[in-house]
């Protein structure tokens, strides 16, 4: 059974940071046979949107006692009264009346 090189096999799964580092090492080993190598963690461009970047986090909805429009991808806390206008698709929320 014929298998491709390690570089070719790892390149198929290069979307994760760990496997990207393995791909870099495989490429480095190929260029410098017999030399010392080091595994260097590398962030791939595919993982740039993930992680601890606070700018990528969806905005939190801040409820009031008045109806307030819900923006797309906005995170809603529990315990809200929510209404949706079926003609326009507009979504609104407010704190529950006690």
Biopython code that builds the backbone (N, CA, C, O; Angstrom):
import numpy as np
from Bio.PDB.StructureBuilder import StructureBuilder

atoms = [
    (1, "UNK", "N", (0.840, -1.171, 0.000)),
    (1, "UNK", "CA", (0.000, 0.000, 0.000)),
    (1, "UNK", "C", (0.889, 1.240, 0.000)),
    (1, "UNK", "O", (1.773, 1.373, 0.846)),
    (2, "UNK", "N", (0.659, 2.128, -0.929)),
    (2, "UNK", "CA", (1.487, 3.321, -1.104)),
    (2, "UNK", "C", (0.919, 4.466, -0.261)),
    (2, "UNK", "O", (-0.261, 4.794, -0.379)),
    (3, "UNK", "N", (1.743, 5.065, 0.577)),
    (3, "UNK", "CA", (1.341, 6.223, 1.378)),
    (3, "UNK", "C", (2.156, 7.419, 0.924)),
    (3, "UNK", "O", (3.305, 7.274, 0.506)),
    (4, "UNK", "N", (1.561, 8.603, 1.006)),
    (4, "UNK", "CA", (2.297, 9.817, 0.689)),
    (4, "UNK", "C", (3.277, 10.134, 1.804)),
    (4, "UNK", "O", (3.292, 9.471, 2.841)),
    (5, "UNK", "N", (4.084, 11.140, 1.584)),
    (5, "UNK", "CA", (5.044, 11.541, 2.611)),
    (5, "UNK", "C", (4.310, 12.107, 3.819)),
    (5, "UNK", "O", (3.131, 12.453, 3.740)),
    (6, "UNK", "N", (5.016, 12.195, 4.926)),
    (6, "UNK", "CA", (4.426, 12.767, 6.137)),
    (6, "UNK", "C", (3.939, 14.183, 5.861)),
    (6, "UNK", "O", (2.870, 14.576, 6.326)),
    (7, "UNK", "N", (4.705, 14.934, 5.119)),
    (7, "UNK", "CA", (4.328, 16.315, 4.791)),
    (7, "UNK", "C", (2.988, 16.342, 4.059)),
    (7, "UNK", "O", (2.132, 17.168, 4.375)),
    (8, "UNK", "N", (2.796, 15.458, 3.091)),
    (8, "UNK", "CA", (1.550, 15.425, 2.336)),
    (8, "UNK", "C", (0.385, 14.977, 3.209)),
    (8, "UNK", "O", (-0.706, 15.538, 3.109)),
    (9, "UNK", "N", (0.596, 13.976, 4.063)),
    (9, "UNK", "CA", (-0.486, 13.480, 4.915)),
    (9, "UNK", "C", (-0.884, 14.506, 5.965)),
    (9, "UNK", "O", (-2.074, 14.694, 6.218)),
    (10, "UNK", "N", (0.081, 15.170, 6.577)),
    (10, "UNK", "CA", (-0.220, 16.151, 7.620)),
    (10, "UNK", "C", (-0.852, 17.387, 7.013)),
    (10, "UNK", "O", (-1.692, 18.023, 7.650)),
    (11, "UNK", "N", (-0.469, 17.742, 5.796)),
    (11, "UNK", "CA", (-1.002, 18.932, 5.145)),
    (11, "UNK", "C", (-2.515, 18.846, 4.967)),
    (11, "UNK", "O", (-3.187, 19.876, 4.908)),
    (12, "UNK", "N", (-3.060, 17.636, 4.880)),
    (12, "UNK", "CA", (-4.500, 17.477, 4.740)),
    (12, "UNK", "C", (-5.256, 17.989, 5.959)),
    (12, "UNK", "O", (-6.397, 18.434, 5.838)),
    (13, "UNK", "N", (-4.636, 17.931, 7.124)),
    (13, "UNK", "CA", (-5.288, 18.318, 8.371)),
    (13, "UNK", "C", (-4.671, 19.578, 8.964)),
    (13, "UNK", "O", (-4.620, 19.713, 10.186)),
    (14, "UNK", "N", (-4.212, 20.484, 8.148)),
    (14, "UNK", "CA", (-3.457, 21.639, 8.629)),
    (14, "UNK", "C", (-4.330, 22.744, 9.198)),
    (14, "UNK", "O", (-3.828, 23.839, 9.450)),
    (15, "UNK", "N", (-5.607, 22.502, 9.409)),
    (15, "UNK", "CA", (-6.467, 23.561, 9.917)),
    (15, "UNK", "C", (-6.384, 23.732, 11.424)),
    (15, "UNK", "O", (-6.850, 24.748, 11.939)),
    (16, "UNK", "N", (-5.810, 22.782, 12.155)),
    (16, "UNK", "CA", (-5.678, 22.929, 13.600)),
    (16, "UNK", "C", (-4.279, 23.409, 13.947)),
    (16, "UNK", "O", (-3.324, 23.041, 13.263)),
    (17, "UNK", "N", (-4.127, 24.225, 14.997)),
    (17, "UNK", "CA", (-2.801, 24.750, 15.351)),
    (17, "UNK", "C", (-1.768, 23.670, 15.618)),
    (17, "UNK", "O", (-0.617, 23.811, 15.203)),
    (18, "UNK", "N", (-2.150, 22.580, 16.309)),
    (18, "UNK", "CA", (-1.189, 21.526, 16.619)),
    (18, "UNK", "C", (-0.681, 20.867, 15.348)),
    (18, "UNK", "O", (0.520, 20.645, 15.195)),
    (19, "UNK", "N", (-1.595, 20.553, 14.436)),
    (19, "UNK", "CA", (-1.178, 19.906, 13.199)),
    (19, "UNK", "C", (-0.447, 20.870, 12.281)),
    (19, "UNK", "O", (0.380, 20.442, 11.476)),
    (20, "UNK", "N", (-0.736, 22.167, 12.385)),
    (20, "UNK", "CA", (0.039, 23.141, 11.622)),
    (20, "UNK", "C", (1.481, 23.123, 12.094)),
    (20, "UNK", "O", (2.403, 23.197, 11.282)),
    (21, "UNK", "N", (1.684, 23.024, 13.411)),
    (21, "UNK", "CA", (3.048, 22.941, 13.945)),
    (21, "UNK", "C", (3.725, 21.667, 13.463)),
    (21, "UNK", "O", (4.914, 21.683, 13.143)),
    (22, "UNK", "N", (2.984, 20.561, 13.405)),
    (22, "UNK", "CA", (3.560, 19.310, 12.902)),
    (22, "UNK", "C", (3.921, 19.438, 11.430)),
    (22, "UNK", "O", (4.934, 18.895, 10.989)),
    (23, "UNK", "N", (3.106, 20.149, 10.673)),
    (23, "UNK", "CA", (3.389, 20.360, 9.255)),
    (23, "UNK", "C", (4.654, 21.183, 9.090)),
    (23, "UNK", "O", (5.476, 20.886, 8.222)),
    (24, "UNK", "N", (4.822, 22.214, 9.910)),
    (24, "UNK", "CA", (6.032, 23.040, 9.858)),
    (24, "UNK", "C", (7.250, 22.190, 10.175)),
    (24, "UNK", "O", (8.283, 22.299, 9.512)),
    (25, "UNK", "N", (7.127, 21.338, 11.195)),
    (25, "UNK", "CA", (8.259, 20.486, 11.557)),
    (25, "UNK", "C", (8.570, 19.503, 10.433)),
    (25, "UNK", "O", (9.740, 19.290, 10.116)),
    (26, "UNK", "N", (7.557, 18.904, 9.827)),
    (26, "UNK", "CA", (7.787, 17.963, 8.731)),
    (26, "UNK", "C", (8.492, 18.660, 7.578)),
    (26, "UNK", "O", (9.389, 18.083, 6.964)),
    (27, "UNK", "N", (8.103, 19.877, 7.279)),
    (27, "UNK", "CA", (8.741, 20.639, 6.208)),
    (27, "UNK", "C", (10.176, 20.977, 6.598)),
    (27, "UNK", "O", (11.070, 20.916, 5.754)),
    (28, "UNK", "N", (10.413, 21.331, 7.857)),
    (28, "UNK", "CA", (11.754, 21.663, 8.336)),
    (28, "UNK", "C", (12.660, 20.435, 8.270)),
    (28, "UNK", "O", (13.815, 20.537, 7.856)),
    (29, "UNK", "N", (12.137, 19.268, 8.679)),
    (29, "UNK", "CA", (12.911, 18.026, 8.616)),
    (29, "UNK", "C", (13.297, 17.699, 7.181)),
    (29, "UNK", "O", (14.395, 17.208, 6.921)),
    (30, "UNK", "N", (12.394, 17.971, 6.261)),
    (30, "UNK", "CA", (12.647, 17.678, 4.860)),
    (30, "UNK", "C", (13.776, 18.563, 4.316)),
    (30, "UNK", "O", (14.576, 18.114, 3.496)),
    (31, "UNK", "N", (13.840, 19.812, 4.770)),
    (31, "UNK", "CA", (14.850, 20.747, 4.279)),
    (31, "UNK", "C", (16.201, 20.533, 4.936)),
    (31, "UNK", "O", (17.225, 20.760, 4.290)),
    (32, "UNK", "N", (16.250, 20.106, 6.188)),
    (32, "UNK", "CA", (17.498, 19.957, 6.932)),
    (32, "UNK", "C", (17.658, 18.533, 7.456)),
    (32, "UNK", "O", (17.542, 18.317, 8.663)),
    (33, "UNK", "N", (17.917, 17.568, 6.601)),
    (33, "UNK", "CA", (18.061, 16.204, 7.101)),
    (33, "UNK", "C", (19.312, 16.078, 7.959)),
    (33, "UNK", "O", (20.368, 16.606, 7.611)),
    (34, "UNK", "N", (19.187, 15.375, 9.081)),
    (34, "UNK", "CA", (20.332, 15.153, 9.959)),
    (34, "UNK", "C", (20.602, 16.287, 10.925)),
    (34, "UNK", "O", (21.421, 16.127, 11.830)),
    (35, "UNK", "N", (19.953, 17.416, 10.772)),
    (35, "UNK", "CA", (20.175, 18.547, 11.677)),
    (35, "UNK", "C", (19.243, 18.482, 12.863)),
    (35, "UNK", "O", (18.306, 17.684, 12.888)),
    (36, "UNK", "N", (19.504, 19.329, 13.850)),
    (36, "UNK", "CA", (18.615, 19.382, 15.012)),
    (36, "UNK", "C", (17.337, 20.110, 14.616)),
    (36, "UNK", "O", (17.361, 21.095, 13.879)),
    (37, "UNK", "N", (16.234, 19.604, 15.120)),
    (37, "UNK", "CA", (14.951, 20.221, 14.819)),
    (37, "UNK", "C", (14.248, 20.584, 16.109)),
    (37, "UNK", "O", (14.529, 20.024, 17.169)),
    (38, "UNK", "N", (13.349, 21.513, 16.005)),
    (38, "UNK", "CA", (12.540, 21.923, 17.153)),
    (38, "UNK", "C", (11.100, 22.068, 16.698)),
    (38, "UNK", "O", (10.838, 22.557, 15.599)),
    (39, "UNK", "N", (10.178, 21.651, 17.530)),
    (39, "UNK", "CA", (8.767, 21.810, 17.232)),
    (39, "UNK", "C", (8.359, 23.217, 17.641)),
    (39, "UNK", "O", (8.464, 23.590, 18.809)),
    (40, "UNK", "N", (7.899, 23.985, 16.681)),
    (40, "UNK", "CA", (7.540, 25.383, 16.919)),
    (40, "UNK", "C", (6.036, 25.526, 16.738)),
    (40, "UNK", "O", (5.533, 25.280, 15.642)),
    (41, "UNK", "N", (5.296, 25.919, 17.784)),
    (41, "UNK", "CA", (3.851, 26.108, 17.622)),
    (41, "UNK", "C", (3.576, 27.321, 16.736)),
    (41, "UNK", "O", (4.168, 28.385, 16.914)),
    (42, "UNK", "N", (2.680, 27.140, 15.794)),
    (42, "UNK", "CA", (2.355, 28.195, 14.836)),
    (42, "UNK", "C", (0.849, 28.292, 14.740)),
    (42, "UNK", "O", (0.165, 27.275, 14.627)),
    (43, "UNK", "N", (0.329, 29.498, 14.785)),
    (43, "UNK", "CA", (-1.105, 29.690, 14.577)),
    (43, "UNK", "C", (-1.364, 29.760, 13.083)),
    (43, "UNK", "O", (-0.733, 30.532, 12.361)),
    (44, "UNK", "N", (-2.296, 28.948, 12.636)),
    (44, "UNK", "CA", (-2.632, 28.987, 11.219)),
    (44, "UNK", "C", (-3.649, 30.086, 10.980)),
    (44, "UNK", "O", (-4.292, 30.565, 11.914)),
    (45, "UNK", "N", (-3.789, 30.476, 9.744)),
    (45, "UNK", "CA", (-4.750, 31.531, 9.422)),
    (45, "UNK", "C", (-6.182, 31.060, 9.634)),
    (45, "UNK", "O", (-7.086, 31.880, 9.790)),
    (46, "UNK", "N", (-6.401, 29.731, 9.641)),
    (46, "UNK", "CA", (-7.742, 29.191, 9.847)),
    (46, "UNK", "C", (-8.204, 29.353, 11.288)),
    (46, "UNK", "O", (-9.408, 29.426, 11.533)),
    (47, "UNK", "N", (-7.296, 29.412, 12.236)),
    (47, "UNK", "CA", (-7.676, 29.502, 13.644)),
    (47, "UNK", "C", (-7.655, 30.936, 14.151)),
    (47, "UNK", "O", (-7.830, 31.161, 15.349)),
    (48, "UNK", "N", (-7.448, 31.909, 13.276)),
    (48, "UNK", "CA", (-7.344, 33.301, 13.709)),
    (48, "UNK", "C", (-8.655, 33.815, 14.298)),
    (48, "UNK", "O", (-8.630, 34.666, 15.187)),
    (49, "UNK", "N", (-9.800, 33.321, 13.824)),
    (49, "UNK", "CA", (-11.076, 33.778, 14.335)),
    (49, "UNK", "C", (-11.489, 33.112, 15.622)),
    (49, "UNK", "O", (-12.464, 33.535, 16.243)),
    (50, "UNK", "N", (-10.784, 32.088, 16.041)),
    (50, "UNK", "CA", (-11.129, 31.350, 17.250)),
    (50, "UNK", "C", (-10.183, 31.748, 18.368)),
    (50, "UNK", "O", (-9.169, 32.406, 18.134)),
    (51, "UNK", "N", (-10.519, 31.348, 19.571)),
    (51, "UNK", "CA", (-9.606, 31.576, 20.682)),
    (51, "UNK", "C", (-10.133, 32.591, 21.658)),
    (51, "UNK", "O", (-11.343, 32.722, 21.842)),
    (52, "UNK", "N", (-9.235, 33.303, 22.278)),
    (52, "UNK", "CA", (-9.591, 34.207, 23.373)),
    (52, "UNK", "C", (-9.714, 35.655, 22.921)),
    (52, "UNK", "O", (-9.620, 36.560, 23.750)),
    (53, "UNK", "N", (-9.916, 35.896, 21.655)),
    (53, "UNK", "CA", (-10.024, 37.251, 21.137)),
    (53, "UNK", "C", (-11.377, 37.829, 21.537)),
    (53, "UNK", "O", (-12.412, 37.333, 21.093)),
    (54, "UNK", "N", (-11.387, 38.865, 22.363)),
    (54, "UNK", "CA", (-12.641, 39.430, 22.846)),
    (54, "UNK", "C", (-13.395, 40.157, 21.746)),
    (54, "UNK", "O", (-14.614, 40.301, 21.842)),
    (55, "UNK", "N", (-12.710, 40.622, 20.699)),
    (55, "UNK", "CA", (-13.381, 41.298, 19.599)),
    (55, "UNK", "C", (-14.264, 40.327, 18.823)),
    (55, "UNK", "O", (-15.244, 40.751, 18.210)),
    (56, "UNK", "N", (-13.945, 39.056, 18.835)),
    (56, "UNK", "CA", (-14.717, 38.061, 18.107)),
    (56, "UNK", "C", (-15.941, 37.603, 18.899)),
    (56, "UNK", "O", (-16.831, 36.968, 18.334)),
    (57, "UNK", "N", (-16.001, 37.909, 20.179)),
    (57, "UNK", "CA", (-17.126, 37.490, 21.010)),
    (57, "UNK", "C", (-18.373, 38.274, 20.606)),
    (57, "UNK", "O", (-18.288, 39.479, 20.369)),
    (58, "UNK", "N", (-19.532, 37.611, 20.523)),
    (58, "UNK", "CA", (-20.755, 38.325, 20.178)),
    (58, "UNK", "C", (-21.135, 39.304, 21.283)),
    (58, "UNK", "O", (-20.848, 39.053, 22.454)),
    (59, "UNK", "N", (-21.775, 40.416, 20.929)),
    (59, "UNK", "CA", (-22.138, 41.417, 21.941)),
    (59, "UNK", "C", (-23.228, 40.902, 22.876)),
    (59, "UNK", "O", (-24.102, 40.142, 22.460)),
    (60, "UNK", "N", (-23.175, 41.311, 24.114)),
    (60, "UNK", "CA", (-24.160, 40.914, 25.123)),
    (60, "UNK", "C", (-25.324, 41.909, 25.098)),
    (60, "UNK", "O", (-25.110, 43.121, 25.050)),
    (61, "UNK", "N", (-26.540, 41.399, 25.130)),
    (61, "UNK", "CA", (-27.735, 42.238, 25.178)),
    (61, "UNK", "C", (-27.886, 42.787, 26.591)),
    (61, "UNK", "O", (-27.823, 42.034, 27.562)),
    (62, "UNK", "N", (-28.085, 44.093, 26.709)),
    (62, "UNK", "CA", (-28.287, 44.724, 28.019)),
    (62, "UNK", "C", (-29.766, 45.071, 28.157)),
    (62, "UNK", "O", (-30.225, 46.061, 27.588)),
    (63, "UNK", "N", (-30.514, 44.265, 28.907)),
    (63, "UNK", "CA", (-31.959, 44.464, 28.989)),
    (63, "UNK", "C", (-32.349, 45.663, 29.849)),
    (63, "UNK", "O", (-31.642, 46.053, 30.778)),
    (64, "UNK", "N", (-33.506, 46.233, 29.500)),
    (64, "UNK", "CA", (-34.119, 47.314, 30.274)),
    (64, "UNK", "C", (-35.593, 46.942, 30.470)),
    (64, "UNK", "O", (-36.024, 45.873, 30.039)),
    (65, "UNK", "N", (-36.364, 47.818, 31.117)),
    (65, "UNK", "CA", (-37.795, 47.572, 31.299)),
    (65, "UNK", "C", (-38.596, 48.007, 30.075)),
    (65, "UNK", "O", (-39.808, 47.793, 30.031)),
    (66, "UNK", "N", (-37.951, 48.606, 29.089)),
    (66, "UNK", "CA", (-38.593, 49.005, 27.830)),
    (66, "UNK", "C", (-38.158, 48.047, 26.725)),
    (66, "UNK", "O", (-37.087, 47.444, 26.805)),
    (67, "UNK", "N", (-38.994, 47.908, 25.689)),
    (67, "UNK", "CA", (-38.636, 47.043, 24.565)),
    (67, "UNK", "C", (-37.398, 47.591, 23.873)),
    (67, "UNK", "O", (-37.289, 48.791, 23.623)),
    (68, "UNK", "N", (-36.481, 46.709, 23.572)),
    (68, "UNK", "CA", (-35.215, 47.093, 22.945)),
    (68, "UNK", "C", (-34.906, 46.077, 21.844)),
    (68, "UNK", "O", (-35.060, 44.873, 22.053)),
    (69, "UNK", "N", (-34.469, 46.558, 20.663)),
    (69, "UNK", "CA", (-34.202, 45.667, 19.529)),
    (69, "UNK", "C", (-33.006, 44.757, 19.808)),
    (69, "UNK", "O", (-32.001, 45.181, 20.378)),
    (70, "UNK", "N", (-33.140, 43.500, 19.392)),
    (70, "UNK", "CA", (-32.061, 42.516, 19.516)),
    (70, "UNK", "C", (-31.278, 42.531, 18.209)),
    (70, "UNK", "O", (-31.853, 42.338, 17.138)),
    (71, "UNK", "N", (-29.984, 42.757, 18.290)),
    (71, "UNK", "CA", (-29.130, 42.776, 17.104)),
    (71, "UNK", "C", (-28.770, 41.354, 16.682)),
    (71, "UNK", "O", (-28.826, 40.437, 17.502)),
    (72, "UNK", "N", (-28.400, 41.157, 15.409)),
    (72, "UNK", "CA", (-28.003, 39.805, 14.965)),
    (72, "UNK", "C", (-26.816, 39.281, 15.776)),
    (72, "UNK", "O", (-25.893, 40.035, 16.084)),
    (73, "UNK", "N", (-26.840, 38.001, 16.118)),
    (73, "UNK", "CA", (-25.780, 37.305, 16.873)),
    (73, "UNK", "C", (-25.586, 37.838, 18.287)),
    (73, "UNK", "O", (-24.557, 37.564, 18.904)),
    (74, "UNK", "N", (-26.531, 38.579, 18.806)),
    (74, "UNK", "CA", (-26.404, 39.126, 20.155)),
    (74, "UNK", "C", (-26.777, 38.056, 21.180)),
    (74, "UNK", "O", (-27.749, 37.324, 20.993)),
    (75, "UNK", "N", (-26.010, 37.968, 22.257)),
    (75, "UNK", "CA", (-26.239, 36.987, 23.316)),
    (75, "UNK", "C", (-27.283, 37.536, 24.280)),
    (75, "UNK", "O", (-27.167, 38.665, 24.757)),
    (76, "UNK", "N", (-28.308, 36.725, 24.564)),
    (76, "UNK", "CA", (-29.389, 37.150, 25.459)),
    (76, "UNK", "C", (-29.262, 36.455, 26.807)),
    (76, "UNK", "O", (-29.077, 35.240, 26.862)),
    (77, "UNK", "N", (-29.360, 37.218, 27.899)),
    (77, "UNK", "CA", (-29.376, 36.578, 29.218)),
    (77, "UNK", "C", (-30.737, 35.912, 29.452)),
    (77, "UNK", "O", (-31.706, 36.212, 28.755)),
    (78, "UNK", "N", (-30.803, 35.030, 30.411)),
    (78, "UNK", "CA", (-32.054, 34.338, 30.737)),
    (78, "UNK", "C", (-33.025, 35.295, 31.418)),
    (78, "UNK", "O", (-32.616, 36.306, 31.990)),
    (79, "UNK", "N", (-34.312, 34.969, 31.354)),
    (79, "UNK", "CA", (-35.327, 35.716, 32.086)),
    (79, "UNK", "C", (-35.842, 36.951, 31.376)),
    (79, "UNK", "O", (-36.224, 37.917, 32.036)),
    (80, "UNK", "N", (-35.864, 36.952, 30.055)),
    (80, "UNK", "CA", (-36.359, 38.102, 29.300)),
    (80, "UNK", "C", (-37.683, 37.775, 28.632)),
    (80, "UNK", "O", (-37.969, 36.621, 28.314)),
    (81, "UNK", "N", (-38.485, 38.810, 28.426)),
    (81, "UNK", "CA", (-39.684, 38.703, 27.607)),
    (81, "UNK", "C", (-39.235, 39.049, 26.190)),
    (81, "UNK", "O", (-38.660, 40.115, 25.971)),
    (82, "UNK", "N", (-39.490, 38.159, 25.219)),
    (82, "UNK", "CA", (-39.025, 38.354, 23.846)),
    (82, "UNK", "C", (-40.224, 38.354, 22.917)),
    (82, "UNK", "O", (-41.142, 37.549, 23.075)),
    (83, "UNK", "N", (-40.214, 39.271, 21.933)),
    (83, "UNK", "CA", (-41.263, 39.275, 20.919)),
    (83, "UNK", "C", (-40.628, 39.425, 19.538)),
    (83, "UNK", "O", (-39.585, 40.057, 19.372)),
    (84, "UNK", "N", (-41.295, 38.820, 18.555)),
    (84, "UNK", "CA", (-40.819, 38.858, 17.173)),
    (84, "UNK", "C", (-41.973, 39.316, 16.292)),
    (84, "UNK", "O", (-43.059, 38.740, 16.341)),
    (85, "UNK", "N", (-41.746, 40.346, 15.489)),
    (85, "UNK", "CA", (-42.728, 40.808, 14.519)),
    (85, "UNK", "C", (-42.621, 39.891, 13.305)),
    (85, "UNK", "O", (-41.607, 39.907, 12.607)),
    (86, "UNK", "N", (-43.656, 39.091, 13.044)),
    (86, "UNK", "CA", (-43.606, 38.108, 11.967)),
    (86, "UNK", "C", (-43.635, 38.745, 10.577)),
    (86, "UNK", "O", (-43.213, 38.113, 9.609)),
    (87, "UNK", "N", (-44.120, 39.977, 10.460)),
    (87, "UNK", "CA", (-44.136, 40.650, 9.160)),
    (87, "UNK", "C", (-42.772, 41.235, 8.817)),
    (87, "UNK", "O", (-42.328, 41.136, 7.673)),
    (88, "UNK", "N", (-42.105, 41.840, 9.787)),
    (88, "UNK", "CA", (-40.818, 42.497, 9.521)),
    (88, "UNK", "C", (-39.620, 41.664, 9.968)),
    (88, "UNK", "O", (-38.509, 41.880, 9.486)),
    (89, "UNK", "N", (-39.829, 40.713, 10.885)),
    (89, "UNK", "CA", (-38.728, 39.910, 11.416)),
    (89, "UNK", "C", (-37.969, 40.599, 12.532)),
    (89, "UNK", "O", (-36.966, 40.076, 13.016)),
    (90, "UNK", "N", (-38.439, 41.775, 12.947)),
    (90, "UNK", "CA", (-37.769, 42.525, 14.017)),
    (90, "UNK", "C", (-37.950, 41.802, 15.349)),
    (90, "UNK", "O", (-39.059, 41.406, 15.708)),
    (91, "UNK", "N", (-36.841, 41.635, 16.078)),
    (91, "UNK", "CA", (-36.859, 40.953, 17.377)),
    (91, "UNK", "C", (-36.568, 41.973, 18.464)),
    (91, "UNK", "O", (-35.659, 42.794, 18.339)),
    (92, "UNK", "N", (-37.362, 41.907, 19.542)),
    (92, "UNK", "CA", (-37.195, 42.823, 20.666)),
    (92, "UNK", "C", (-37.264, 42.042, 21.971)),
    (92, "UNK", "O", (-37.855, 40.965, 22.036)),
    (93, "UNK", "N", (-36.654, 42.599, 23.000)),
    (93, "UNK", "CA", (-36.666, 41.956, 24.315)),
    (93, "UNK", "C", (-36.699, 43.018, 25.399)),
    (93, "UNK", "O", (-36.308, 44.164, 25.181)),
    (94, "UNK", "N", (-37.177, 42.612, 26.583)),
    (94, "UNK", "CA", (-37.167, 43.479, 27.763)),
    (94, "UNK", "C", (-37.164, 42.604, 28.998)),
    (94, "UNK", "O", (-37.390, 41.397, 28.913)),
    (95, "UNK", "N", (-36.907, 43.213, 30.147)),
    (95, "UNK", "CA", (-36.972, 42.497, 31.419)),
    (95, "UNK", "C", (-38.417, 42.105, 31.700)),
    (95, "UNK", "O", (-39.342, 42.811, 31.299)),
    (96, "UNK", "N", (-38.613, 40.993, 32.382)),
    (96, "UNK", "CA", (-39.954, 40.561, 32.751)),
    (96, "UNK", "C", (-40.563, 41.547, 33.732)),
    (96, "UNK", "O", (-39.875, 42.076, 34.605)),
    (97, "UNK", "N", (-41.871, 41.791, 33.581)),
    (97, "UNK", "CA", (-42.581, 42.651, 34.526)),
    (97, "UNK", "C", (-42.859, 41.863, 35.793)),
    (97, "UNK", "O", (-43.357, 40.740, 35.730)),
    (98, "UNK", "N", (-42.541, 42.444, 36.942)),
    (98, "UNK", "CA", (-42.761, 41.746, 38.219)),
    (98, "UNK", "C", (-44.055, 42.135, 38.845)),
    (98, "UNK", "O", (-44.392, 41.641, 39.922)),
]
sb = StructureBuilder()
sb.init_structure("model")
sb.init_model(0)
sb.init_chain("A")
sb.init_seg("    ")
for serial, (resi, resn, name, xyz) in enumerate(atoms, 1):
    if name == "N":
        sb.init_residue(resn, " ", resi, " ")
    sb.init_atom(name, np.array(xyz, "f"), 0.0, 1.0, " ", f" {name:<3s}", serial, name[0])
structure = sb.get_structure()
